Amino acid sequence: MKLFLIVLAGLILEVFVWIGVGDLVGSMWYVFFWFVAAFLMGMNLIRKYSAGLMPQMQQMQMGQMSGDPALTGNLPKILAGFFLLIPGLITDVLAVLILIPAVQNVFKNAMMKTMAKRQQAMMEKMMGDMNGMGGGAQGQNPFADIMRQMQDMQQQQGGRHDSSVIDGEAREVTPDAKKIEMKDLNK
């Protein structure tokens, strides 16, 4: 019910702002053309910055943190594009504010804190469920040590992940290339 009242109040406020700006500039047609231009800009922002982000968004829904700079950098721009799609001057002002780099940094930090809390709650729930199962000797969680190590690593990193580091093993492979000789070319 609260959300409905907030949306209704926002809609009424938008209409009053439309009328006020239309009277200020002399014609409602200017406001209408602004809405069309803002809609096109919003579509362009969403199309440009949302390409290839679905896997990262699915990870976020499952509660996994993604330190991918593409996701954290593009999400505020996609949100600004969405606000530009909505016809209204207040939402357009919000979209322009979101496009300011300092506001984007605040948005990114808030998003990362929220995701860290969500991931921590999931880990605690998993550990609680595992403890309740009675696995291991004396009913202890066999994965508790690993989970604690993961939590310690996450706290040390502060919720940040360096995407330039790749863990793995390397080995040298010599290709079995057949040498081309002149007699092969003359055939």
C-alpha positions, 0 to 999 in steps of 0.5 A: 500500500505504501508503494502504491501511494508513493507511485501515485504521489510521484505521478501527480508531482510529475504531471504538475511539473509537466504543466509548470514547465510547459507554461514556462517555455510557452508550449507543451510541444517542447515538453513532448519533444523532450520526452521523445528525445529522452526516450531515444537516449534511454534506449541508446544507453540501455542497448549500449551498456546492457550487452553481455551482462545477463550472466553477471546479473544471474550471478547477482540474483543467486547472491554471488558477488561479481567484481566484474568492472563491466557489471558494476560500471554499466549498471548505473548507466542502465538504470539511468537509461531506464529512468530516461524511458519513463516520461517525466521530467523528475525521472529525467533529472534523476537519470542525469544525476545518476550519469554523474561519475561521483553518484555512480561511485556511490551507487556502486559502493552501495550495490557492493555492500548490499551484495556482500550482506546478501552473500554473507547471509547465504553463507550463514544459512548454508552453514546453519543448514549443514550444522543441522544435518549432523554430518561429520564426527560429533555432528559438526559441519565437515565444510565449516573450515572451508567456509570460514576460510572463504569468509576470511578471504572475502573480509580481507578483500573488502568485497572487491575482486581483482579481475586481472588475476587468473589462477591456474597452471601452465604447461608448455606444449610443442605443436606437431607441425609438419614442415613444408618442403619445396618438393611438396610445393612442386606437386 
